[in-house]
Amino acid sequence: MFNPLSPDLSEMSLDDLTKRVSDLHKRLAHARQFQRQETITQTGIMLQEAEYELAKRSREMYKQKVEPEPPEDEPKEDKPNLDVGE
């Protein structure tokens, strides 16, 4: 976690996290408009943290779709080594 004042993003729902990213983008644009450097820095850190969590969840969802876990009663199949070599 980058910012100790941020809530725990891992406990937020995907919709809430997406809304947070959108809200932080709005705050960042507002801070840039009025050239408030301290606010720009802190909001940028919070935005990076939220986007990182969102990207992490996206990767996890993609892995679940692409490589679903086999049921526990079925053993995992060993994939053959397809090293072509030169």
C-alpha positions in Angstrom: 0.0 0.0 0.0 1.4 3.3 -1.0 -0.7 5.7 1.0 -1.5 4.9 4.6 -4.6 7.1 4.6 -6.2 5.2 1.7 -8.8 2.5 2.5 -7.9 -1.1 1.9 -8.6 -1.4 -1.8 -8.5 -5.2 -1.7 -11.8 -5.2 0.2 -13.6 -2.9 -2.2 -16.0 -4.2 -4.9 -15.0 -3.9 -8.5 -17.6 -1.2 -9.1 -16.5 0.8 -6.1 -12.9 0.6 -7.2 -13.8 1.7 -10.7 -15.8 4.7 -9.2 -12.8 5.5 -7.0 -10.4 5.6 -10.0 -12.9 7.9 -11.9 -13.2 10.2 -8.9 -9.5 10.4 -8.4 -9.0 11.3 -12.1 -11.5 14.2 -11.5 -9.7 15.3 -8.4 -6.4 15.2 -10.2 -7.7 17.3 -13.1 -9.1 19.9 -10.6 -5.8 20.1 -8.7 -3.9 20.5 -11.9 -6.2 23.3 -13.0 -5.4 25.3 -9.9 -1.7 24.2 -9.8 -1.9 22.7 -6.3 1.3 20.6 -6.4 0.8 18.9 -3.0 -2.7 17.8 -3.9 -1.4 16.6 -7.4 1.3 14.5 -5.8 -1.0 12.9 -3.2 -3.9 12.3 -5.6 -1.4 10.8 -8.1 -0.2 8.3 -5.5 -3.7 7.3 -4.6 -4.6 7.0 -8.2 -1.6 4.7 -8.9 -2.6 2.6 -6.0 -6.2 2.2 -7.2 -5.1 1.5 -10.8 -2.6 -1.1 -9.6 -5.4 -2.9 -7.7 -7.7 -2.7 -10.7 -5.0 -4.1 -13.0 -4.3 -6.9 -10.5 -7.9 -7.9 -10.4 -8.1 -7.8 -14.2 -5.1 -10.1 -14.5 -6.7 -12.5 -12.0 -10.1 -12.5 -13.9 -8.2 -13.1 -17.2 -6.3 -16.1 -15.7 -9.6 -17.6 -14.4 -11.1 -17.3 -17.9 -8.1 -18.5 -19.8 -6.9 -21.2 -17.5 -9.8 -22.4 -15.4 -8.8 -24.7 -12.5 -9.7 -28.3 -13.0 -12.1 -29.8 -10.5 -10.4 -31.3 -7.5 -11.5 -34.9 -8.4 -9.8 -34.6 -11.8 -6.0 -34.6 -11.6 -4.1 -31.9 -13.5 -2.7 -33.0 -16.8 1.0 -32.7 -17.4 1.6 -30.6 -20.5 4.3 -32.0 -22.8 7.5 -30.0 -23.1 7.4 -28.5 -26.6 11.0 -27.1 -26.6 11.9 -27.0 -30.3 15.5 -26.0 -29.9 17.9 -25.1 -32.7 
